[in-house]
Amino acid sequence: MTVDKELEKLSRVTPPATTPEARARALAAAMQAFDTAENNAPAAQGNAKGWRQSSIITWIWSPAMNKKFLAGSALATLLVIPAAGYLAIELTRNGLPIVDQTEIAGNLSKSDASKQPAATAGQPVAVAPQIPTGNDSLAEQSVGVAQALQDKEAPDLAKSDASQTSEFDANAALTNKPEGSAAALGAAKRSVPAAPGVAPQQQLAEPMAAIAPSPAPPAEGRVQMQLDPNRERFANAAANPIKSVATDPVSTFSADVDSASYAFVRRSLTGGAMPDPQSVRVEEMINYFPYDWPGPDNAEQPFKATVTVMPTPWNHDTELMHVAIKGYDIAPATTPHANLVFLIDVSGSMDEPDKLPLLKSAFRLLVNRLKPDDTVSIVTYAGNAGTVLTPTRVAEKSKILSAIDRLEPGGSTGGAEGIEAAYDLAKQGFVKDGVNRVMLATDGDFNVGPSSDEDLKRIIEERRKDGIFLTVLGFGRGNLNDSLMQTLAQNGNGSAAYIDTLAEAQKTLVEEAGSTLFPIASDVKFQVEFNPERIAEYRLIGYETRALKREDFNNDRVDAGDIGSSHSVTAIYEITPKGSPAVMNDDLRYGAADKAPAAAADSSHHGELAFVKMRYKKPGEDKSALITTPVDDNNAVATLDVAPQDVRFSVAVAAFGQKLSHVAAVDTYSYQAIADLAAASRGADAFGYRSDFLGLVRLADGLGQR
C-alpha cells in the first residue's frame, strides 16, 4: 500500500527536462541490455554464434548515416547499403569471427598509451589487437567511397554543410593513414582475433577482400566495390621533342645507370597489365642489359666511347646515332673495402611476401657476396629509427644474417629519421679510400616527418658531402614512390633498382655487385654537338629526367650520375640528315645570313656528323676530366643488318620502351617487328635476360590487342 502511495505522488511530479547526456546514457543502457540478450540467445540457424548479418549491417550502416553529409542522400543509400551488406556477408562466409559490439565500444574508449609495450632499438612494437578506428573502420571506408562519388556527381548535396563535411574527405579515408592502404589492411587483419580451430593462413585472410580489385567479374546480381589499391608515383616527364640543329645544336644530359624501370615494366606485363607510360624510362630499359662494348685498357682513362650510325628501323628517312660507353672493370682482388649500412623499411606497409620477406632474402645474397673485412650495419625505420646492428665485419656473417632474419614489419613510415640515422652510422664506420654506402630498401612510402621530395632531397644533398654514396632498392606494389626513389638516388651519388623477384636481387646485388657497389667515376655528363651542314634535326631517345642545361656541362658544381665498375651506358639519337623528307621544321626566314660565317669558321670539321664529349670526376676528386670523340662517315654502316649484334638488340629495346611510353615516332612499328629484331640479335644469353625480353614483347602485343 505504501508503495502505491509513493507511486501516486511521483505521478503528480513534473519530470525535469531531458538532456542530451541523459538520453545518451539511457540509450547506451538500453543497447547494452539488448546486446546482452542478443549474445545470450541461441545462434540463428546456419550461422555460428555471434552477430546476425543484419546486426553487422546495422553496425556498419549506423555510423555512416549519423554523418550529416550523408543524411538524405539517395546516392549514399544506393552505395553504402549494398557495400556494407556485401562486406558483412563476405566476412561471415569466409569464417572470420565478428567482434562483439560491446568489445568495439571498449576498444574505442581505450586511450591509455602506458599499457603498450615499450619499443626497443630497431625492433617494431607489438601493439595489442584493436578494432580499426576512424578511417580504418569498414563503415568509414564505405563512407569515403560514397563521399568521393557524391562530390563528383552531386556537389550541391555534398557541400550543403561545409562545417560537417570537411572532416570526411574521401582521400583521407582511403590513403592518409600513416601506413598507407596496405598497412590499413594489415591493421584490419591483426585486429580480428583467431577463431578456434582456424589455421593461421586462414586467420590472415584479407577481411577487406570485398573492396579489393578482382580479375574475375562479380556473380550476377552481386554488388561489388572495387578500389584501386595502387598508389605508385612516377615523375611526369614528356618524351624529348625533335630539335632543329640550326637553332639548338647541343644536347646535354647526365649519365643514368639505374635499372628500376625495366623491372617495374616486367612486373606489370607478367601481372597481366600494360605498364603506366610514366613508369617507362627508355634509357633504363636499354641499360638494363649487359653489353660487350669495347672497354678502356686501364683505369687512367676509365671510359671508352663507341659510336655507330645506322638506318632507323621504324623510319627509313632518318638514322640512329648509337653512343656506347663502357666503364673500366675493377678486378675483384683489388676492390676496396666496403662499409655498408642497410637502411630497411619495416613499416606496416612492408608486410607482404614481395616486400620484407623478399628484401631479407636479397640482403642475405649480398652479405654472402661481400669480403670478410667488409662491414655491415643495419638501421630500421617504422615510426622511429633504430639501430639493429652496429658495424660488424662480414667475418661474423652469422651475426649479420641473424639480425636480418629477426626483422619484422609494424608501424608507420618515418623515412627521414631513418636516413639521418643511417648516414650517421656510415660516417661512424667510415673507411678511407673505401666504399661507404647506405643501401635504402623500401616500398617508397615516406609519410612521417619530412616526407616531401624536396625535403628528403635536401637531406641527401647535405649528407653526400661526407663521401657516402646511396643505393635505393624498391620492393612491392601499392605504395611504390618511384619518383622519390629517383630523386634520392640522383641526389645521393647513387643508383636505383627495383627488386621484384629473387632472381632480380641476384642480378643486381651479386652478378652486378661491382657496378652496384664500387664507383669508378662521379658526376658523369654527356654533351653532343651536331653539325648543321650534315644534320637537320635530332631527338634524344630517353633521358628525359636527366636533362641538363648546356652550361651545366662545364660546371663541376652541378651534380650528375655516377658510374660503377664495368658499367655500360648507352645513348641513342634519332637524327634527320640534311635534305631528308623527314625534316619536321621549316628553315628560318632570317637565319640564312648567319650561316656563311659559321660554315667558314668550321670548314675543317665539315665532314663530321657530330662531336661527342664526356666529363667525369674520379672518386674523391673535385675537378672533372674530359673525353671527346668525333663522329663522321667512318662510324656509319649501310644497313641495320651489318651493325654489331649488341647494337641491334639495344635498338630493339629502345623501340619497345618508346612504344610502351606512347612515343608517336614508333606508332607504325609493330611489336612483332620489335620481336623479330630482338630475336635476330639475341646472341649469347648466359642468364636468359634477352629471352625474357622477347617474352615481354609478346605479352605486350597480346595485352595491347585487348
Secondary structure, 3 states (H helix, E strand, C coil): CHHHHHHHHHHHCCCCCCCHHHHHHHHHHHHHHHHHHHHHCCCCCCCCCCCCHHHHHHHHHHHHHCCCCCCCCHHHHHHHHHHHHHHHHHHHHCCCCCCCHHHHHHHHHCCCHHHCCCCECCECCCCCCCCCCHHHCHHHHHHHHHHHHHHHHCHHHHCCCHHHHCCCCHHHHHHCCCCHHHHHHHHHHHHCCCCCCCCHHHHCCCCCHHHCCCCCCCCCCCCCCCCCCCCCECCCCCCCCCEECCCCCEEEEECCCCCHHHHHHHHHHHCCCCCCHHHCCHHHHHCCCCCCCCCCCCCCCCEEEEEEEEEECCEEEEEEEEEEEEECCCCHHHCCCEEEEEEEECCHHHCCCCCHHHHHHHHHHHHHHCCCCCEEEEEEECCCEEEEEEEEEHHHHHHHHHHHHCCCCCCCCCHHHHHHHHHHHHHHCCCCCCEEEEEEEECCCCCCCCCCHHHHHHHHHHHHHHCCEEEEEEECCCCCEHHHHHHHHHHCCCEEEEECCHHHHHHHHHHCHHHHHCEEEEEEEEEEEECCCCEEEEEEECCHHHECCHHHHHCCCCCCEEEECCCEEEEEEEEEECCCCCCCCCCCCCCHHHHHHHHHHCHHHCCCCEEEEEEEECCCCCCCEEEEEEECHHHECCCHHHCCHHHHHHHHHHHHHHHHCCCHHHCCCCHHHHHHHHHHCCCCCCCCHHHHHHHHHHHHHHHHCC
